[in-house]
Protein backbone atom coordinates (compact mmCIF):
# COMPACT_ATOMS: atom_id res chain seq x y z
CA UNK A 1 0.00 0.00 0.00
CA UNK A 2 1.66 3.16 -1.22
CA UNK A 3 0.26 6.38 0.25
CA UNK A 4 1.46 9.75 -0.88
CA UNK A 5 2.71 12.19 1.75
CA UNK A 6 -0.32 14.53 1.38
CA UNK A 7 -2.68 11.57 1.74
CA UNK A 8 -0.80 10.29 4.78
CA UNK A 9 -0.99 13.76 6.36
CA UNK A 10 -4.71 13.97 5.63
CA UNK A 11 -5.28 10.57 7.29
CA UNK A 12 -3.28 11.68 10.35
CA UNK A 13 -5.26 14.93 10.64
CA UNK A 14 -8.61 13.13 10.36
CA UNK A 15 -7.52 10.57 12.96
CA UNK A 16 -6.43 13.31 15.34
CA UNK A 17 -9.63 15.29 14.90
CA UNK A 18 -11.90 12.27 15.26
CA UNK A 19 -10.88 11.72 18.88
CA UNK A 20 -12.10 14.16 21.48
CA UNK A 21 -9.63 15.88 23.77
CA UNK A 22 -11.77 15.45 26.88
CA UNK A 23 -12.26 11.77 26.07
CA UNK A 24 -8.48 11.34 25.87
CA UNK A 25 -7.75 13.30 29.06
CA UNK A 26 -10.76 12.41 31.23
CA UNK A 27 -12.47 9.48 29.54
CA UNK A 28 -16.13 8.62 29.23
CA UNK A 29 -16.40 7.27 32.78
CA UNK A 30 -15.61 8.53 36.26
CA UNK A 31 -15.50 7.28 39.82
CA UNK A 32 -18.00 8.76 42.27
CA UNK A 33 -18.30 8.20 46.02
CA UNK A 34 -21.69 7.84 47.67
CA UNK A 35 -22.47 8.35 51.35
CA UNK A 36 -25.78 8.33 53.20
CA UNK A 37 -26.50 10.54 56.21
CA UNK A 38 -29.24 10.53 58.84
CA UNK A 39 -29.04 14.03 60.31
CA UNK A 40 -25.25 14.22 60.69
CA UNK A 41 -24.66 10.50 61.29
CA UNK A 42 -23.29 8.28 58.54
CA UNK A 43 -25.53 5.42 57.45
CA UNK A 44 -23.57 2.32 56.48
CA UNK A 45 -24.95 -0.52 54.40
CA UNK A 46 -27.57 1.37 52.38
CA UNK A 47 -28.07 -0.14 48.92
CA UNK A 48 -27.96 2.62 46.31
CA UNK A 49 -28.79 2.71 42.62
CA UNK A 50 -27.48 5.47 40.37
CA UNK A 51 -29.14 6.03 36.97
CA UNK A 52 -28.47 8.13 33.90
CA UNK A 53 -29.12 7.48 30.19
CA UNK A 54 -25.78 5.66 29.91
CA UNK A 55 -26.67 3.00 32.51
CA UNK A 56 -27.63 1.95 36.03
CA UNK A 57 -24.97 1.41 38.68
CA UNK A 58 -25.06 -0.02 42.22
CA UNK A 59 -23.07 0.71 45.36
CA UNK A 60 -23.35 0.08 49.11
CA UNK A 61 -22.70 3.07 51.38
CA UNK A 62 -20.17 4.31 52.02
CA UNK A 63 -18.62 3.30 48.72
CA UNK A 64 -17.39 4.19 45.28
CA UNK A 65 -18.58 3.15 41.85
CA UNK A 66 -17.48 3.80 38.28
CA UNK A 67 -20.23 5.36 36.16
CA UNK A 68 -20.49 6.53 32.57
CA UNK A 69 -20.59 10.28 32.09
CA UNK A 70 -23.70 11.83 30.50
CA UNK A 71 -25.33 15.19 29.87
CA UNK A 72 -28.30 14.31 32.10
CA UNK A 73 -28.27 14.46 35.88
CA UNK A 74 -27.49 11.30 37.84
CA UNK A 75 -30.50 10.06 39.84
CA UNK A 76 -29.56 8.38 43.12
CA UNK A 77 -31.81 6.31 45.40
CA UNK A 78 -30.61 4.60 48.59
CA UNK A 79 -32.59 2.10 50.67
CA UNK A 80 -31.98 0.39 53.99
CA UNK A 81 -34.36 -1.37 56.37
CA UNK A 82 -35.37 0.97 59.20
CA UNK A 83 -34.97 4.11 57.06
CA UNK A 84 -37.05 6.09 54.62
CA UNK A 85 -35.53 5.74 51.16
CA UNK A 86 -33.27 8.67 50.34
CA UNK A 87 -33.17 10.21 46.89
CA UNK A 88 -31.14 12.94 45.28
CA UNK A 89 -29.80 13.95 41.90
CA UNK A 90 -26.24 14.88 41.05
CA UNK A 91 -25.95 17.69 38.53
CA UNK A 92 -24.02 17.00 35.34
CA UNK A 93 -21.74 19.88 34.38
CA UNK A 94 -19.75 20.55 31.24
CA UNK A 95 -16.02 20.28 31.81
CA UNK A 96 -13.91 23.30 30.83
CA UNK A 97 -11.74 20.94 28.78
CA UNK A 98 -14.68 20.46 26.37
CA UNK A 99 -14.54 24.12 25.38
CA UNK A 100 -10.80 23.89 24.81
CA UNK A 101 -11.40 20.86 22.64
CA UNK A 102 -13.72 22.83 20.37
CA UNK A 103 -11.01 25.48 19.95
CA UNK A 104 -8.08 23.09 19.46
CA UNK A 105 -9.76 19.89 18.32
CA UNK A 106 -12.43 21.38 16.15
CA UNK A 107 -16.10 20.67 15.84
CA UNK A 108 -15.55 16.96 15.27
CA UNK A 109 -13.61 16.55 18.53
CA UNK A 110 -16.26 18.50 20.43
CA UNK A 111 -19.04 16.42 18.89
CA UNK A 112 -17.26 13.19 19.88
CA UNK A 113 -16.91 14.39 23.49
CA UNK A 114 -20.55 15.45 23.69
CA UNK A 115 -21.88 12.22 22.17
CA UNK A 116 -19.67 9.97 24.29
CA UNK A 117 -20.32 11.86 27.53
CA UNK A 118 -16.63 12.73 27.96
CA UNK A 119 -17.50 16.45 27.97
CA UNK A 120 -19.44 16.10 31.22
CA UNK A 121 -18.73 15.29 34.85
CA UNK A 122 -20.56 14.69 38.12
CA UNK A 123 -19.50 15.70 41.63
CA UNK A 124 -16.95 13.24 42.98
CA UNK A 125 -18.90 12.93 46.29
CA UNK A 126 -22.67 12.41 46.40
CA UNK A 127 -24.48 12.64 49.74
CA UNK A 128 -27.94 11.13 50.16
CA UNK A 129 -30.10 12.19 53.12
CA UNK A 130 -32.02 9.41 54.83
CA UNK A 131 -34.32 9.40 57.87
CA UNK A 132 -34.46 6.63 60.44
CA UNK A 133 -37.92 5.34 61.22
CA UNK A 134 -39.39 5.18 64.70
CA UNK A 135 -40.37 1.73 65.97
CA UNK A 136 -43.41 0.54 64.05
CA UNK A 137 -43.33 3.46 61.60
CA UNK A 138 -43.71 2.48 57.95
CA UNK A 139 -41.50 3.95 55.22
CA UNK A 140 -43.10 6.92 53.45
CA UNK A 141 -42.72 5.41 49.98
CA UNK A 142 -44.68 2.23 50.68
CA UNK A 143 -48.16 2.27 49.19
CA UNK A 144 -50.98 2.47 51.69
CA UNK A 145 -52.34 -0.91 52.70
CA UNK A 146 -55.61 -1.80 51.01
CA UNK A 147 -58.56 -1.85 53.39
CA UNK A 148 -59.61 -5.27 54.61
CA UNK A 149 -63.18 -6.56 54.67
CA UNK A 150 -65.48 -4.05 56.28
CA UNK A 151 -67.37 -4.90 59.44
CA UNK A 152 -70.13 -2.50 58.45
CA UNK A 153 -73.41 -4.06 57.38
CA UNK A 154 -75.04 -2.70 54.22
CA UNK A 155 -78.11 -0.57 54.96
CA UNK A 156 -80.54 -2.91 53.16
CA UNK A 157 -79.43 -5.88 55.29
CA UNK A 158 -79.49 -3.93 58.56
CA UNK A 159 -83.31 -3.68 58.42
CA UNK A 160 -83.92 -7.44 58.36
Short mmCIF file of the C-alpha atoms (twelve columns), coordinates in Angstrom:
data_MODEL
# 
_entry.id   MODEL 
# 
loop_
_atom_site.group_PDB 
_atom_site.id 
_atom_site.type_symbol 
_atom_site.label_atom_id 
_atom_site.label_alt_id 
_atom_site.label_comp_id 
_atom_site.label_asym_id 
_atom_site.label_seq_id 
_atom_site.Cartn_x 
_atom_site.Cartn_y 
_atom_site.Cartn_z 
_atom_site.pdbx_PDB_model_num 
ATOM 1   C CA . UNK A 1   0.000   0.000  0.000  1 
ATOM 2   C CA . UNK A 2   1.664   3.161  -1.217 1 
ATOM 3   C CA . UNK A 3   0.257   6.381  0.246  1 
ATOM 4   C CA . UNK A 4   1.463   9.753  -0.883 1 
ATOM 5   C CA . UNK A 5   2.706   12.186 1.748  1 
ATOM 6   C CA . UNK A 6   -0.320  14.530 1.378  1 
ATOM 7   C CA . UNK A 7   -2.683  11.572 1.745  1 
ATOM 8   C CA . UNK A 8   -0.801  10.293 4.784  1 
ATOM 9   C CA . UNK A 9   -0.989  13.763 6.365  1 
ATOM 10  C CA . UNK A 10  -4.710  13.967 5.634  1 
ATOM 11  C CA . UNK A 11  -5.283  10.569 7.292  1 
ATOM 12  C CA . UNK A 12  -3.279  11.679 10.347 1 
ATOM 13  C CA . UNK A 13  -5.256  14.934 10.644 1 
ATOM 14  C CA . UNK A 14  -8.611  13.128 10.355 1 
ATOM 15  C CA . UNK A 15  -7.520  10.570 12.959 1 
ATOM 16  C CA . UNK A 16  -6.426  13.309 15.343 1 
ATOM 17  C CA . UNK A 17  -9.633  15.286 14.904 1 
ATOM 18  C CA . UNK A 18  -11.900 12.266 15.255 1 
ATOM 19  C CA . UNK A 19  -10.884 11.717 18.877 1 
ATOM 20  C CA . UNK A 20  -12.103 14.157 21.481 1 
ATOM 21  C CA . UNK A 21  -9.626  15.881 23.769 1 
ATOM 22  C CA . UNK A 22  -11.770 15.445 26.875 1 
ATOM 23  C CA . UNK A 23  -12.255 11.774 26.071 1 
ATOM 24  C CA . UNK A 24  -8.480  11.342 25.870 1 
ATOM 25  C CA . UNK A 25  -7.748  13.304 29.057 1 
ATOM 26  C CA . UNK A 26  -10.764 12.407 31.230 1 
ATOM 27  C CA . UNK A 27  -12.469 9.483  29.537 1 
ATOM 28  C CA . UNK A 28  -16.129 8.623  29.234 1 
ATOM 29  C CA . UNK A 29  -16.404 7.266  32.781 1 
ATOM 30  C CA . UNK A 30  -15.613 8.532  36.255 1 
ATOM 31  C CA . UNK A 31  -15.496 7.275  39.824 1 
ATOM 32  C CA . UNK A 32  -18.004 8.758  42.274 1 
ATOM 33  C CA . UNK A 33  -18.301 8.199  46.019 1 
ATOM 34  C CA . UNK A 34  -21.692 7.837  47.666 1 
ATOM 35  C CA . UNK A 35  -22.473 8.346  51.347 1 
ATOM 36  C CA . UNK A 36  -25.777 8.334  53.196 1 
ATOM 37  C CA . UNK A 37  -26.503 10.541 56.206 1 
ATOM 38  C CA . UNK A 38  -29.245 10.531 58.838 1 
ATOM 39  C CA . UNK A 39  -29.043 14.032 60.306 1 
ATOM 40  C CA . UNK A 40  -25.247 14.222 60.686 1 
ATOM 41  C CA . UNK A 41  -24.661 10.498 61.288 1 
ATOM 42  C CA . UNK A 42  -23.292 8.283  58.539 1 
ATOM 43  C CA . UNK A 43  -25.529 5.424  57.446 1 
ATOM 44  C CA . UNK A 44  -23.574 2.320  56.483 1 
ATOM 45  C CA . UNK A 45  -24.952 -0.520 54.397 1 
ATOM 46  C CA . UNK A 46  -27.571 1.367  52.381 1 
ATOM 47  C CA . UNK A 47  -28.067 -0.137 48.917 1 
ATOM 48  C CA . UNK A 48  -27.958 2.620  46.310 1 
ATOM 49  C CA . UNK A 49  -28.788 2.712  42.625 1 
ATOM 50  C CA . UNK A 50  -27.484 5.472  40.370 1 
ATOM 51  C CA . UNK A 51  -29.135 6.026  36.970 1 
ATOM 52  C CA . UNK A 52  -28.472 8.133  33.896 1 
ATOM 53  C CA . UNK A 53  -29.124 7.484  30.185 1 
ATOM 54  C CA . UNK A 54  -25.783 5.663  29.914 1 
ATOM 55  C CA . UNK A 55  -26.674 3.001  32.506 1 
ATOM 56  C CA . UNK A 56  -27.632 1.952  36.026 1 
ATOM 57  C CA . UNK A 57  -24.967 1.405  38.683 1 
ATOM 58  C CA . UNK A 58  -25.058 -0.016 42.218 1 
ATOM 59  C CA . UNK A 59  -23.066 0.709  45.358 1 
ATOM 60  C CA . UNK A 60  -23.348 0.079  49.107 1 
ATOM 61  C CA . UNK A 61  -22.703 3.072  51.382 1 
ATOM 62  C CA . UNK A 62  -20.169 4.314  52.019 1 
ATOM 63  C CA . UNK A 63  -18.619 3.301  48.718 1 
ATOM 64  C CA . UNK A 64  -17.385 4.194  45.278 1 
ATOM 65  C CA . UNK A 65  -18.578 3.151  41.850 1 
ATOM 66  C CA . UNK A 66  -17.480 3.796  38.278 1 
ATOM 67  C CA . UNK A 67  -20.234 5.356  36.156 1 
ATOM 68  C CA . UNK A 68  -20.488 6.528  32.566 1 
ATOM 69  C CA . UNK A 69  -20.590 10.281 32.088 1 
ATOM 70  C CA . UNK A 70  -23.698 11.830 30.499 1 
ATOM 71  C CA . UNK A 71  -25.334 15.192 29.865 1 
ATOM 72  C CA . UNK A 72  -28.297 14.310 32.103 1 
ATOM 73  C CA . UNK A 73  -28.273 14.463 35.884 1 
ATOM 74  C CA . UNK A 74  -27.491 11.295 37.838 1 
ATOM 75  C CA . UNK A 75  -30.502 10.057 39.842 1 
ATOM 76  C CA . UNK A 76  -29.559 8.384  43.123 1 
ATOM 77  C CA . UNK A 77  -31.806 6.313  45.404 1 
ATOM 78  C CA . UNK A 78  -30.611 4.601  48.594 1 
ATOM 79  C CA . UNK A 79  -32.589 2.105  50.669 1 
ATOM 80  C CA . UNK A 80  -31.977 0.391  53.993 1 
ATOM 81  C CA . UNK A 81  -34.362 -1.366 56.372 1 
ATOM 82  C CA . UNK A 82  -35.373 0.970  59.198 1 
ATOM 83  C CA . UNK A 83  -34.969 4.106  57.059 1 
ATOM 84  C CA . UNK A 84  -37.049 6.092  54.620 1 
ATOM 85  C CA . UNK A 85  -35.525 5.741  51.159 1 
ATOM 86  C CA . UNK A 86  -33.275 8.672  50.343 1 
ATOM 87  C CA . UNK A 87  -33.172 10.214 46.890 1 
ATOM 88  C CA . UNK A 88  -31.135 12.942 45.280 1 
ATOM 89  C CA . UNK A 89  -29.803 13.947 41.900 1 
ATOM 90  C CA . UNK A 90  -26.240 14.880 41.050 1 
ATOM 91  C CA . UNK A 91  -25.954 17.689 38.527 1 
ATOM 92  C CA . UNK A 92  -24.022 16.997 35.336 1 
ATOM 93  C CA . UNK A 93  -21.741 19.879 34.382 1 
ATOM 94  C CA . UNK A 94  -19.751 20.547 31.243 1 
ATOM 95  C CA . UNK A 95  -16.018 20.277 31.805 1 
ATOM 96  C CA . UNK A 96  -13.909 23.302 30.831 1 
ATOM 97  C CA . UNK A 97  -11.741 20.943 28.777 1 
ATOM 98  C CA . UNK A 98  -14.679 20.456 26.371 1 
ATOM 99  C CA . UNK A 99  -14.542 24.123 25.383 1 
ATOM 100 C CA . UNK A 100 -10.799 23.886 24.806 1 
ATOM 101 C CA . UNK A 101 -11.400 20.865 22.635 1 
ATOM 102 C CA . UNK A 102 -13.724 22.833 20.373 1 
ATOM 103 C CA . UNK A 103 -11.011 25.482 19.952 1 
ATOM 104 C CA . UNK A 104 -8.079  23.095 19.463 1 
ATOM 105 C CA . UNK A 105 -9.757  19.888 18.323 1 
ATOM 106 C CA . UNK A 106 -12.430 21.376 16.152 1 
ATOM 107 C CA . UNK A 107 -16.098 20.672 15.843 1 
ATOM 108 C CA . UNK A 108 -15.549 16.957 15.269 1 
ATOM 109 C CA . UNK A 109 -13.610 16.548 18.533 1 
ATOM 110 C CA . UNK A 110 -16.257 18.503 20.426 1 
ATOM 111 C CA . UNK A 111 -19.035 16.417 18.893 1 
ATOM 112 C CA . UNK A 112 -17.258 13.193 19.882 1 
ATOM 113 C CA . UNK A 113 -16.906 14.388 23.492 1 
ATOM 114 C CA . UNK A 114 -20.547 15.453 23.694 1 
ATOM 115 C CA . UNK A 115 -21.884 12.222 22.165 1 
ATOM 116 C CA . UNK A 116 -19.667 9.967  24.290 1 
ATOM 117 C CA . UNK A 117 -20.324 11.856 27.532 1 
ATOM 118 C CA . UNK A 118 -16.633 12.729 27.958 1 
ATOM 119 C CA . UNK A 119 -17.505 16.450 27.968 1 
ATOM 120 C CA . UNK A 120 -19.437 16.099 31.223 1 
ATOM 121 C CA . UNK A 121 -18.734 15.294 34.847 1 
ATOM 122 C CA . UNK A 122 -20.556 14.694 38.115 1 
ATOM 123 C CA . UNK A 123 -19.504 15.698 41.630 1 
ATOM 124 C CA . UNK A 124 -16.950 13.239 42.982 1 
ATOM 125 C CA . UNK A 125 -18.896 12.927 46.294 1 
ATOM 126 C CA . UNK A 126 -22.669 12.408 46.404 1 
ATOM 127 C CA . UNK A 127 -24.478 12.641 49.744 1 
ATOM 128 C CA . UNK A 128 -27.940 11.135 50.162 1 
ATOM 129 C CA . UNK A 129 -30.104 12.189 53.115 1 
ATOM 130 C CA . UNK A 130 -32.016 9.407  54.832 1 
ATOM 131 C CA . UNK A 131 -34.317 9.403  57.869 1 
ATOM 132 C CA . UNK A 132 -34.460 6.626  60.439 1 
ATOM 133 C CA . UNK A 133 -37.924 5.344  61.219 1 
ATOM 134 C CA . UNK A 134 -39.387 5.176  64.700 1 
ATOM 135 C CA . UNK A 135 -40.369 1.726  65.975 1 
ATOM 136 C CA . UNK A 136 -43.409 0.535  64.049 1 
ATOM 137 C CA . UNK A 137 -43.329 3.455  61.604 1 
ATOM 138 C CA . UNK A 138 -43.708 2.479  57.950 1 
ATOM 139 C CA . UNK A 139 -41.501 3.946  55.216 1 
ATOM 140 C CA . UNK A 140 -43.102 6.922  53.452 1 
ATOM 141 C CA . UNK A 141 -42.725 5.413  49.981 1 
ATOM 142 C CA . UNK A 142 -44.682 2.232  50.684 1 
ATOM 143 C CA . UNK A 143 -48.165 2.266  49.187 1 
ATOM 144 C CA . UNK A 144 -50.979 2.465  51.694 1 
ATOM 145 C CA . UNK A 145 -52.338 -0.907 52.705 1 
ATOM 146 C CA . UNK A 146 -55.610 -1.804 51.014 1 
ATOM 147 C CA . UNK A 147 -58.562 -1.851 53.393 1 
ATOM 148 C CA . UNK A 148 -59.608 -5.266 54.612 1 
ATOM 149 C CA . UNK A 149 -63.175 -6.558 54.671 1 
ATOM 150 C CA . UNK A 150 -65.483 -4.054 56.282 1 
ATOM 151 C CA . UNK A 151 -67.370 -4.902 59.444 1 
ATOM 152 C CA . UNK A 152 -70.126 -2.502 58.448 1 
ATOM 153 C CA . UNK A 153 -73.409 -4.064 57.384 1 
ATOM 154 C CA . UNK A 154 -75.044 -2.701 54.219 1 
ATOM 155 C CA . UNK A 155 -78.106 -0.573 54.964 1 
ATOM 156 C CA . UNK A 156 -80.545 -2.908 53.164 1 
ATOM 157 C CA . UNK A 157 -79.426 -5.882 55.290 1 
ATOM 158 C CA . UNK A 158 -79.490 -3.926 58.558 1 
ATOM 159 C CA . UNK A 159 -83.309 -3.678 58.416 1 
ATOM 160 C CA . UNK A 160 -83.922 -7.444 58.363 1 
# 
